Amino acid sequence: MTAVPRYASIDALRGLAVMGILLMNIADFALPSGAYFNPLAGGGTRPVDLAAWAVSFVLVDGKMRALFSILFGASTLIVVERAEAAGRNGTRVHFARMATLGLFGVAHLLLIWPGDILLHYALVGTLALPFALLEPRQQLRIAILLLCVQLVVGALFFLNFVELRHAASLADASAATRAAWHSFADGVGVGQPSDVAAEIAVARGSWHGFVAHNLAVQGGGPVFLLAFDGFETLAFMLIGMAALRSGFVTGTWTRARYLRWSGLGFAVGLPPTVALCGLSAAGGFDTLTTFAAATLGSVPFRPILALAEASLALAWLTGRPHPRLEAAGRVAFSNYLGTSIVMMLVFDGWGLGLFGRVERVMLYPIVLATWAAMLTWSPWWLARFRYGPLEWAWRSLARGKAQAMRINDIATVSQ
């Protein structure tokens, strides 16, 4: 069986995706949790801060996650095919990788940052494997069906939250009902001042207190995320598998074709996304309206804009090497987790303690500095070692054996 090549375009696109994810996650690292969705929940309300939120809403929020999920689906197919080409059981290799990724996700969630996505990817990635054998058209049809299911699930959640807000507003509302609404509002909008103060105190406190808090409150988080976002994430992974088979992510299309698809995607996806942003602002950034615009309303347009942005990036990437981006993508796992550690040291109490103290627009110089670090250390490291440090740990744990690490070690290079 022919060995599956390494695709520089996928590595470079993954590098862009892991950098882009920080553009949105920076608000979650630095500000009270509601600020991720709602600009009134933290980070300042100056026009420049609101403009920064709006740009993120339109071009970044959900799109980088979608792109990362698409690339995860493509990589899943590559890993299975490479394993089979090397004479190993592709299914067994995949499940071992997902189990190990889940362990990293649990550690990341509880010890470093509650916004972890790795455990979610491990769970959904396990479910994605049976779809790998389908033809691209079938994968795309199922992906569209899954996105429709996601719309229904999102609508049901939204109606439940509407009912919860109404019930909490009644004079005879129970303490539990009001607490449930406040808990929701704290996470997606302008929370109660006392609850926001408590969140800030945890973030600025000791690491042991942070971990204890996570252990107390994060038990149901992965289950909720799987129920709320699982259908959409699986859809993105199937789109990624189809994108690999079609040659879209491997850089085999012409630049003109990428530009045509990019233009079409922006023409279809950008106007309604801008309208949803405007709807949020027109409603005074009401908690439910803004949350629905960012989650439910954006479902049909996230994959369209993610693919439009990927098409534009691939048009730029096609034709010449981009070694720094490719290196950042090859060690994307280390860059993702490493970013969490660096942001923890910048914003949390056992580091510089800047949580809740930086206005939104001033977060982006920190993003730029982190990008520069990614593009500097990644090629330096890969000039000396076969894998990123956490890629090596993931691979070694999944295979039950320490893998050759240094570039001059004699070992079989496979994924």
C-alpha positions as CSV (number, residue, x, y, z in Angstrom):
1,M,0.0,0.0,0.0
2,T,1.4,3.5,-1.0
3,A,2.5,5.6,2.0
4,V,0.4,8.7,2.6
5,P,2.5,11.9,2.1
6,R,2.7,14.8,4.4
7,Y,0.8,17.8,3.0
8,A,2.5,21.1,3.6
9,S,-0.8,23.0,2.9
10,I,-2.6,21.2,5.7
11,D,0.3,21.9,8.1
12,A,0.2,25.6,7.1
13,L,-3.5,25.8,7.3
14,R,-3.4,24.2,10.8
15,G,-0.8,26.7,11.8
16,L,-3.2,29.5,10.8
17,A,-6.0,27.8,12.6
18,V,-4.2,27.4,15.9
19,M,-3.1,31.1,15.7
20,G,-6.7,32.2,14.8
21,I,-8.2,30.3,17.7
22,L,-6.2,32.5,20.1
23,L,-7.9,35.5,18.6
24,M,-11.2,34.4,20.1
25,N,-10.0,32.5,23.1
26,I,-8.0,35.4,24.4
27,A,-11.3,36.9,25.7
28,D,-11.9,33.7,27.7
29,F,-8.4,33.6,29.1
30,A,-8.4,37.3,30.2
31,L,-12.0,38.3,31.0
32,P,-15.0,37.0,32.9
33,S,-16.6,34.1,31.0
34,G,-19.6,36.0,29.7
35,A,-17.3,38.3,27.8
36,Y,-16.6,35.6,25.2
37,F,-20.1,36.1,23.8
38,N,-21.1,39.5,25.2
39,P,-19.0,42.7,25.1
40,L,-20.8,44.2,28.0
41,A,-19.6,41.4,30.3
42,G,-16.0,42.6,30.4
43,G,-13.2,44.2,28.4
44,G,-14.5,47.7,28.2
45,T,-17.3,49.3,26.2
46,R,-15.4,52.0,24.3
47,P,-16.2,52.1,20.6
48,V,-12.8,50.5,19.8
49,D,-13.5,47.6,22.2
50,L,-17.0,47.1,20.7
51,A,-15.4,47.2,17.3
52,A,-12.9,44.5,18.3
53,W,-15.7,42.4,19.6
54,A,-17.7,42.9,16.3
55,V,-14.8,41.9,14.1
56,S,-14.2,38.8,16.2
57,F,-17.9,37.9,16.0
58,V,-18.0,38.2,12.2
59,L,-14.7,36.7,11.2
60,V,-13.3,34.6,14.0
61,D,-15.9,33.3,16.5
62,G,-16.7,29.8,15.6
63,K,-14.9,30.0,12.2
64,M,-11.5,29.1,13.6
65,R,-13.0,26.3,15.7
66,A,-14.8,25.1,12.6
67,L,-11.6,25.2,10.6
68,F,-9.7,23.4,13.3
69,S,-12.4,20.8,13.5
70,I,-12.3,20.4,9.7
71,L,-8.6,19.9,9.8
72,F,-9.0,17.4,12.7
73,G,-11.3,15.4,10.5
74,A,-8.9,15.4,7.6
75,S,-6.0,14.5,9.9
76,T,-8.0,11.6,11.3
77,L,-8.4,10.1,7.8
78,I,-4.6,10.7,7.2
79,V,-3.6,9.0,10.4
80,V,-5.8,5.9,9.7
81,E,-4.5,5.6,6.1
82,R,-0.9,6.0,7.2
83,A,-1.4,3.3,9.9
84,E,-2.9,0.9,7.4
85,A,-0.1,1.7,4.9
86,A,2.5,0.8,7.6
87,G,0.7,-2.5,8.3
88,R,-0.9,-1.5,11.5
89,N,-4.6,-1.6,12.4
90,G,-6.0,1.8,11.6
91,T,-9.0,1.5,13.8
92,R,-6.9,0.5,16.8
93,V,-4.5,3.3,16.2
94,H,-7.3,5.9,16.0
95,F,-9.0,4.7,19.2
96,A,-5.7,4.7,21.1
97,R,-5.0,8.3,19.9
98,M,-8.5,9.5,20.9
99,A,-8.2,7.8,24.3
100,T,-4.9,9.5,24.9
101,L,-6.2,12.8,23.6
102,G,-9.1,12.5,26.1
103,L,-6.6,12.2,29.0
104,F,-4.8,15.3,27.8
105,G,-8.1,17.1,27.6
106,V,-9.1,16.2,31.1
107,A,-5.8,17.4,32.5
108,H,-6.1,20.6,30.4
109,L,-9.7,21.2,31.6
110,L,-9.1,20.7,35.3
111,L,-5.5,21.9,35.7
112,I,-5.0,24.7,33.2
113,W,-8.1,26.1,31.5
114,P,-11.8,25.3,31.7
115,G,-12.3,26.2,28.0
116,D,-10.6,23.0,26.8
117,I,-11.7,21.5,23.5
118,L,-9.5,18.4,23.4
119,L,-11.7,16.2,25.4
120,H,-14.6,17.2,23.2
121,Y,-12.6,16.3,20.1
122,A,-11.6,13.0,21.6
123,L,-15.2,12.1,22.2
124,V,-16.5,13.3,18.8
125,G,-13.5,12.0,17.0
126,T,-14.2,8.5,18.3
127,L,-17.7,8.8,16.8
128,A,-16.3,10.1,13.5
129,L,-14.3,7.0,12.5
130,P,-17.2,4.9,10.9
131,F,-17.8,7.8,8.5
132,A,-14.2,7.7,7.2
133,L,-15.0,5.0,4.7
134,L,-17.8,6.9,3.0
135,E,-17.5,8.7,-0.3
136,P,-17.0,12.5,-0.1
137,R,-20.6,13.2,-1.3
138,Q,-22.0,11.0,1.3
139,Q,-19.9,12.6,4.0
140,L,-21.1,16.1,2.9
141,R,-24.7,15.0,2.9
142,I,-24.4,13.6,6.4
143,A,-22.6,16.8,7.5
144,I,-25.5,18.9,6.2
145,L,-28.0,16.7,8.0
146,L,-26.0,17.0,11.2
147,L,-25.9,20.8,10.9
148,C,-29.7,20.7,10.5
149,V,-29.9,18.5,13.7
150,Q,-27.6,21.1,15.4
151,L,-30.1,23.8,14.5
152,V,-32.9,21.9,16.1
153,V,-30.8,21.1,19.2
154,G,-29.8,24.7,19.5
155,A,-33.4,25.9,19.1
156,L,-34.5,23.5,21.9
157,F,-31.7,24.8,24.2
158,F,-32.6,28.4,23.4
159,L,-36.3,27.9,24.1
160,N,-35.4,26.3,27.4
161,F,-33.2,29.3,28.3
162,V,-36.1,31.7,27.4
163,E,-38.4,29.8,29.7
164,L,-35.7,29.8,32.4
165,R,-35.4,33.6,32.2
166,H,-39.1,34.0,32.4
167,A,-39.4,31.7,35.3
168,A,-36.6,33.4,37.2
169,S,-38.3,36.8,36.7
170,L,-41.5,35.8,38.5
171,A,-42.1,37.1,42.0
172,D,-42.5,33.6,43.4
173,A,-39.5,32.1,41.6
174,S,-37.6,29.6,43.7
175,A,-34.0,30.3,44.7
176,A,-32.9,27.3,42.6
177,T,-34.6,28.7,39.5
178,R,-33.0,32.1,39.9
179,A,-29.6,30.5,40.6
180,A,-29.9,28.5,37.4
181,W,-30.6,31.6,35.3
182,H,-27.8,33.5,37.0
183,S,-25.4,30.6,36.3
184,F,-26.4,30.7,32.6
185,A,-26.1,34.5,32.4
186,D,-22.7,34.5,34.1
187,G,-21.4,32.2,31.4
188,V,-22.8,33.9,28.3
189,G,-23.7,37.5,29.2
190,V,-23.6,40.1,31.9
191,G,-23.7,38.1,35.1
192,Q,-24.5,39.2,38.7
193,P,-21.8,41.5,40.1
194,S,-21.3,39.1,43.0
195,D,-20.9,36.1,40.7
196,V,-18.5,38.0,38.4
197,A,-16.5,39.1,41.4
198,A,-16.3,35.5,42.6
199,E,-15.0,34.3,39.2
200,I,-12.4,37.0,39.2
201,A,-11.3,36.0,42.7
202,V,-10.8,32.4,41.6
203,A,-8.8,33.4,38.6
204,R,-6.6,35.8,40.6
205,G,-6.2,33.4,43.5
206,S,-4.0,30.4,44.0
207,W,-3.6,27.6,41.5
208,H,-4.8,25.1,44.1
209,G,-7.9,27.1,44.6
210,F,-8.4,27.2,40.8
211,V,-8.1,23.5,40.5
212,A,-10.4,22.9,43.4
213,H,-13.0,25.1,41.8
214,N,-12.7,23.3,38.5
215,L,-13.1,19.9,40.2
216,A,-16.3,21.2,41.9
217,V,-18.0,22.8,38.9
218,Q,-16.7,21.1,35.7
219,G,-18.1,17.6,36.2
220,G,-21.0,18.1,33.7
221,G,-19.2,20.5,31.4
222,P,-18.0,18.0,28.8
223,V,-21.4,16.3,28.7
224,F,-23.1,19.6,28.1
225,L,-20.7,20.6,25.4
226,L,-21.2,17.2,23.7
227,A,-25.0,17.7,23.8
228,F,-24.9,21.4,22.7
229,D,-22.1,21.3,20.1
230,G,-21.5,17.6,19.3
231,F,-23.6,17.4,16.1
232,E,-21.9,20.5,14.6
233,T,-18.4,19.3,15.5
234,L,-19.0,15.9,13.9
235,A,-20.3,17.7,10.8
236,F,-17.1,19.7,10.6
237,M,-15.0,16.6,10.9
238,L,-16.9,14.9,8.1
239,I,-16.5,18.1,6.0
240,G,-12.7,17.8,6.7
241,M,-12.7,14.2,5.4
242,A,-14.4,15.2,2.2
243,A,-12.1,18.2,1.9
244,L,-9.1,15.9,2.0
245,R,-10.5,13.4,-0.5
246,S,-11.5,16.3,-2.9
247,G,-8.0,17.8,-2.8
248,F,-9.3,21.0,-1.2
249,V,-7.1,21.0,1.8
250,T,-4.1,19.4,0.1
251,G,-3.4,22.4,-2.1
252,T,-4.1,20.7,-5.4
253,W,-6.7,23.1,-6.6
254,T,-5.6,26.1,-8.7
255,R,-5.3,29.5,-7.1
256,A,-8.2,30.8,-9.3
257,R,-10.5,28.1,-8.1
258,Y,-9.7,28.8,-4.4
259,L,-10.4,32.5,-5.0
260,R,-13.7,31.7,-6.7
261,W,-14.8,29.5,-3.8
262,S,-13.6,32.1,-1.3
263,G,-15.6,34.9,-3.0
264,L,-18.7,32.7,-3.2
265,G,-18.4,31.8,0.5
266,F,-18.0,35.4,1.7
267,A,-20.9,36.5,-0.6
268,V,-23.2,33.9,1.0
269,G,-22.0,33.9,4.6
270,L,-20.8,37.4,5.4
271,P,-24.1,39.5,5.0
272,P,-26.2,37.3,7.4
273,T,-23.3,37.1,9.9
274,V,-23.0,40.9,9.9
275,A,-26.8,41.1,10.3
276,L,-26.6,38.9,13.4
277,C,-23.9,41.1,14.8
278,G,-26.1,44.2,14.2
279,L,-29.0,42.4,15.7
280,S,-27.0,41.9,18.9
281,A,-26.0,45.5,19.0
282,A,-29.5,46.8,18.2
283,G,-30.9,44.7,21.1
284,G,-28.4,46.4,23.5
285,F,-26.5,43.1,23.7
286,D,-29.3,41.4,25.6
287,T,-28.0,38.1,27.0
288,L,-30.3,35.8,25.1
289,T,-30.3,37.7,21.8
290,T,-26.5,37.9,21.7
291,F,-26.0,34.3,22.8
292,A,-28.5,33.1,20.2
293,A,-26.9,35.1,17.4
294,A,-23.5,33.7,18.3
295,T,-24.7,30.1,18.6
296,L,-28.0,29.2,17.0
297,G,-28.2,31.9,14.3
298,S,-24.6,31.4,13.1
299,V,-24.9,27.6,12.6
300,P,-25.7,27.7,8.8
301,F,-23.0,30.3,8.1
302,R,-20.0,29.1,10.3
303,P,-18.9,26.4,7.9
304,I,-19.5,28.6,4.9
305,L,-17.3,31.4,6.3
306,A,-14.7,28.9,7.6
307,L,-14.3,27.3,4.2
308,A,-14.2,30.8,2.6
309,E,-11.4,31.9,4.9
310,A,-9.6,28.6,4.3
311,S,-10.0,29.0,0.5
312,L,-8.5,32.5,0.7
313,A,-5.7,31.2,2.8
314,L,-5.0,28.3,0.4
315,A,-5.0,30.7,-2.5
316,W,-2.2,32.5,-0.7
317,L,-0.4,29.4,0.5
318,T,-0.5,27.7,-3.0
319,G,2.7,27.9,-5.1
320,R,5.4,28.5,-2.5
321,P,6.5,27.2,0.9
322,H,5.7,28.9,4.1
323,P,8.1,27.1,6.5
324,R,7.2,29.0,9.7
325,L,3.5,28.4,9.3
326,E,4.0,24.8,8.3
327,A,6.2,24.3,11.4
328,A,3.5,26.0,13.7
329,G,1.0,23.6,12.2
330,R,3.1,20.5,12.7
331,V,3.4,21.3,16.4
332,A,-0.2,22.7,16.7
333,F,-0.9,20.4,19.7
334,S,2.1,21.8,21.6
335,N,1.1,25.4,20.4
336,Y,-2.5,25.0,21.6
337,L,-1.6,23.6,25.0
338,G,1.5,25.8,25.3
339,T,-0.7,28.9,24.6
340,S,-3.0,27.9,27.5
341,I,0.0,27.7,29.9
342,V,1.4,31.0,28.8
343,M,-2.0,32.8,29.0
344,M,-2.4,31.2,32.5
345,L,0.9,32.7,33.6
346,V,-0.1,36.1,32.2
347,F,-3.6,36.4,33.5
348,D,-4.1,34.2,36.5
349,G,-3.2,34.8,40.1
350,W,-0.1,32.5,40.2
351,G,1.3,34.5,37.3
352,L,0.9,38.2,36.5
353,G,-2.7,38.3,37.7
354,L,-4.0,40.4,34.9
355,F,-7.4,38.6,34.7
356,G,-10.2,41.2,34.3
357,R,-7.7,44.1,34.2
358,V,-7.1,44.4,30.5
359,E,-9.4,46.1,28.0
360,R,-10.5,44.0,25.0
361,V,-8.6,45.9,22.4
362,M,-5.4,45.7,24.4
363,L,-5.5,42.0,24.4
364,Y,-4.5,41.8,20.8
365,P,-0.9,43.0,21.2
366,I,-0.6,39.9,23.5
367,V,-2.0,37.8,20.7
368,L,0.5,39.2,18.3
369,A,3.4,38.5,20.6
370,T,2.2,34.9,21.1
371,W,1.9,34.5,17.3
372,A,5.5,35.7,17.0
373,A,6.6,33.2,19.6
374,M,4.8,30.3,17.8
375,L,6.4,31.2,14.5
376,T,9.8,31.5,16.1
377,W,10.0,28.4,18.4
378,S,8.2,26.0,16.0
379,P,10.8,25.9,13.2
380,W,13.7,26.1,15.7
381,W,12.3,23.0,17.5
382,L,11.6,21.0,14.4
383,A,15.1,21.6,13.0
384,R,16.3,19.5,16.0
385,F,13.4,17.2,16.8
386,R,11.0,15.0,14.9
387,Y,7.9,16.1,16.8
388,G,6.7,18.8,19.1
389,P,7.2,18.0,22.8
390,L,3.5,17.3,23.3
391,E,3.1,15.6,19.9
392,W,5.8,13.2,21.1
393,A,4.1,12.6,24.4
394,W,0.8,12.0,22.7
395,R,2.3,9.6,20.1
396,S,4.4,7.7,22.7
397,L,1.4,7.3,25.1
398,A,-0.9,6.2,22.3
399,R,1.6,3.6,21.1
400,G,2.7,2.5,24.6
401,K,6.4,3.1,23.7
402,A,8.7,6.1,23.8
403,Q,9.2,7.3,20.2
404,A,12.5,8.4,18.7
405,M,12.7,12.1,19.2
406,R,15.9,13.7,17.9
407,I,16.1,14.4,14.2
408,N,19.2,12.2,13.8
409,D,17.7,9.2,15.7
410,I,17.0,6.2,13.5
411,A,13.3,5.6,13.5
412,T,10.4,5.1,11.1
413,V,8.6,8.4,10.5
414,S,4.9,7.7,10.4
415,Q,1.7,9.1,11.7
